[in-house]
Amino acid sequence: MINVALLSRWHVHADDYAREAEANEQLNIVQVWDEDPERGELWADELGVPFEKDLDAVLSNTDIDAVIVTTPTSMHKEVIVGAAKHKKHIFTEKVLAFTIEDSKEILNTVEKNDVKMMVSLPRLTESDYLYANQAIEKGWLGELTMIRCRLAHNGGVVAGDAEQGWLPERFYDKEKTGGGSLIDLGAHPIYLTNRLAGPVQAVYARLQPQTSMDVDDSAAVIVEYNSGAIGIIETGFLSHGSPFQLELYGTEGTIMLKDGDASLNSIHVNNNQWVKLEENWEVTPTPMEQWVSAINSNTLPVITTEDVLNLTLVNQAAALSNSERKRVEIREFTK
């Protein structure tokens, strides 16, 4: 049994991870810490476990094997490095850090202390990615020339007499979040397109504040890949009814994915006629399941450090591109 402490209820997915941990027979939630003590005490009461206001006391507790981190992103480096130095395994919400330098420092500390860390990039385990990856691996698309991914919701839309949308106000605090829709929701299209299209060469981005003065609530990014392919990433907090969309275009085929449905047109399949694809693979373990397996059995997760670093890399380049209104080459951050 892996004894786990929950570190902060700040993120909107904190409760989701707590429920998943409770449902996993290998995990045992034993303590809660939160930078907001009132919020943390309430959470601990709901879970029926003790609350500890001192983070160092949690991390130095030898009865705790691992931590689940859902603090503000601005605290990730401090909290995760501290956890790793105390030999705690770490499950954390994305993104890992605001900069590639901080991300590398965190990863180096994790490796040095021989603990297992998982950054939650869940869509790399879901059917949309698996369909798209299958199309590439089987050669159905030929040479990939363009990829487009859109993920948006209406969390920033104020409805009726409400003072704000359903997304918490704290998600608009740039000091804590590092940005708005792109660094948060847009992370999913970024890591998906990175994995499918390969190394990134350059980025041009527009991060548009419409209802917020401080952070973007709509964003679009054009990505140039080393292969010559082009990527289009779209996200936002102001889109009602927007479906998840992932589209890959190649010299010999096209695959279009929308909320789990996959359609393919390829010269190699079904006489070059559109066909709806059916799942034909084993279920990929969730990020938390992969993390538990890595701790217990030293298995290698399918979510990699490269996925984590490249996510931060594109976010950092996009922020610079937007602020300076220019195309940014990735080599500026990888010298």
Secondary structure, DSSP 8 states (H G I E B T S, - for coil): -EEEEEE-S-STTHHHHHHHHHH-TTEEEEEEE-SSHHHHHHHHHHHTS-B-S-HHHHHT-TT--EEEE-S-GGGHHHHHHHHHHTT-EEEEES-S-SSHHHHHHHHHHHHHTT--EEEE-GGGGSHHHHHHHHHHHTTTT-SEEEEEEEEE--TT---TT-SS-SS-GGGG-HHHHSSSTTTTTTHHHHHHHHHHH-SEEEEEEEEE-SS-SSS-SEEEEEEEETTS-EEEEEEESS-TT---EEEEEESSEEEEEETTEEEEEETTBGGG--EE----S-----HHHHHHHHHHH----SS-HHHHHHHHHHHHHHHHHHHHTS-EEGGGT--
